Amino acid sequence: MLETRKTRVYNENKVVTILGPGTQVNGTLACTGTIRIEGQMEGVVQSEDTVVLLDSGRVKGDILAGQVIISGEVRGNIKAVDRLEITAHGKVTGDIFAPRICIHEGVFFEGRCSMKVAGPEAAPAANAASRDNKTAGTA
């Protein structure tokens, strides 16, 4: 059977939302277009398109997007539906989920990596359920 999945084109250059340098946000940041983060974010970042975290950007929380490009620092899990790139200055402490991953030389990465193709929420939810089942089975 041939795969009939449509390929989505992401555009990290067509920025819709900017979190500028010196800006601090707590909570959830959700957008259908590309989000560029140069400031500090604590909470969940979600985009149907791309999340770009520049060198000065810091995120303490999870990132969920079609495509994710990290040059700053993330302390949390990253789920990219299509592609994740961590550039040479990137620092990630947390688990990463994406079918395509590019990690440049010089990156700091501490966590688990999964490249299974799954639905937008399947990877983190499946891991939590797996941990719960293992814990429940050992009681």
C-alpha positions as CSV (number, residue, x, y, z in Angstrom):
1,M,0.0,0.0,0.0
2,L,1.4,3.4,-0.9
3,E,1.6,6.1,1.6
4,T,-0.9,8.9,0.8
5,R,0.1,11.3,3.5
6,K,0.4,14.9,2.3
7,T,3.6,16.7,2.8
8,R,3.3,20.0,4.5
9,V,5.7,22.9,3.7
10,Y,6.9,24.8,6.8
11,N,8.2,28.4,6.5
12,E,10.5,29.5,9.3
13,N,11.0,32.9,7.5
14,K,7.3,33.9,7.5
15,V,7.2,34.9,11.2
16,V,3.8,35.7,12.6
17,T,4.6,36.0,16.4
18,I,7.8,37.4,17.9
19,L,8.8,37.2,21.5
20,G,11.5,39.8,21.5
21,P,14.7,40.1,23.5
22,G,14.1,41.2,27.1
23,T,10.5,39.8,27.1
24,Q,9.4,37.3,29.7
25,V,6.2,35.3,29.3
26,N,4.6,32.7,31.6
27,G,1.8,30.5,30.4
28,T,0.9,29.1,27.0
29,L,1.9,30.6,23.7
30,A,-0.2,29.1,20.8
31,C,-0.2,30.2,17.2
32,T,-1.0,28.8,13.7
33,G,2.0,30.5,12.1
34,T,5.7,30.7,12.8
35,I,6.8,31.8,16.3
36,R,10.3,33.3,16.8
37,I,11.5,33.5,20.4
38,E,14.4,35.8,21.4
39,G,13.3,36.3,25.0
40,Q,12.3,34.0,27.9
41,M,9.2,31.7,28.0
42,E,8.0,29.6,30.8
43,G,5.2,27.3,29.8
44,V,4.0,25.5,26.6
45,V,4.8,26.8,23.1
46,Q,2.6,25.5,20.3
47,S,2.6,26.2,16.6
48,E,1.0,24.5,13.6
49,D,4.0,25.8,11.6
50,T,7.5,26.5,13.0
51,V,9.0,27.5,16.3
52,V,12.4,29.2,16.0
53,L,14.4,29.7,19.2
54,L,17.2,32.1,18.6
55,D,20.5,32.2,20.6
56,S,19.1,34.7,23.2
57,G,15.9,32.6,23.6
58,R,15.1,30.5,26.6
59,V,12.2,28.1,27.1
60,K,11.4,26.3,30.3
61,G,8.6,24.0,29.2
62,D,7.4,21.9,26.3
63,I,7.5,22.9,22.6
64,L,5.0,21.3,20.1
65,A,5.2,22.3,16.4
66,G,5.4,21.1,12.9
67,Q,9.1,22.1,12.7
68,V,11.4,23.3,15.5
69,I,14.7,25.0,15.2
70,I,16.7,25.5,18.4
71,S,19.7,27.9,18.8
72,G,18.9,28.9,22.4
73,E,18.2,26.9,25.5
74,V,15.3,24.5,26.2
75,R,14.5,22.8,29.5
76,G,11.6,20.6,28.5
77,N,10.4,18.2,25.9
78,I,10.3,19.0,22.2
79,K,7.8,17.4,19.8
80,A,8.1,18.2,16.1
81,V,5.6,16.6,13.7
82,D,8.0,16.8,10.8
83,R,11.5,18.1,11.7
84,L,13.7,19.2,14.6
85,E,17.1,21.0,14.2
86,I,19.4,21.9,17.0
87,T,22.1,24.3,15.8
88,A,25.7,24.5,17.2
89,H,24.7,26.9,20.0
90,G,21.6,25.0,21.1
91,K,21.2,23.5,24.5
92,V,18.4,21.0,25.2
93,T,17.6,19.3,28.5
94,G,14.6,17.1,27.9
95,D,13.3,14.4,25.5
96,I,12.9,15.0,21.8
97,F,10.4,13.5,19.4
98,A,10.6,14.0,15.6
99,P,10.7,11.8,12.5
100,R,13.6,13.9,11.2
101,I,16.3,15.2,13.5
102,C,19.4,17.3,12.7
103,I,21.9,17.9,15.6
104,H,24.9,20.1,14.8
105,E,28.4,19.6,16.3
106,G,28.8,21.5,19.6
107,V,25.3,21.0,20.8
108,F,24.5,20.2,24.4
109,F,21.7,17.6,24.5
110,E,20.7,15.6,27.6
111,G,17.6,13.4,27.3
112,R,16.0,10.7,25.2
113,C,15.4,10.8,21.4
114,S,12.6,9.1,19.5
115,M,12.2,9.2,15.8
116,K,9.0,7.3,15.5
117,V,6.3,8.8,13.3
118,A,3.2,9.3,15.3
119,G,0.3,11.7,15.7
120,P,0.8,15.2,17.3
121,E,0.2,14.0,20.9
122,A,1.0,10.3,20.6
123,A,4.7,10.3,21.6
124,P,4.5,12.1,25.0
125,A,1.2,10.5,25.8
126,A,2.4,7.0,24.9
127,N,5.5,7.4,27.0
128,A,3.5,8.5,30.0
129,A,1.1,5.6,29.6
130,S,4.0,3.2,29.3
131,R,5.6,4.5,32.5
132,D,2.2,4.3,34.3
133,N,1.7,0.7,33.2
134,K,5.2,-0.3,34.3
135,T,4.7,1.4,37.7
136,A,1.3,-0.2,38.1
137,G,2.6,-3.6,37.2
138,T,5.3,-3.5,39.9
139,A,3.1,-2.6,42.9
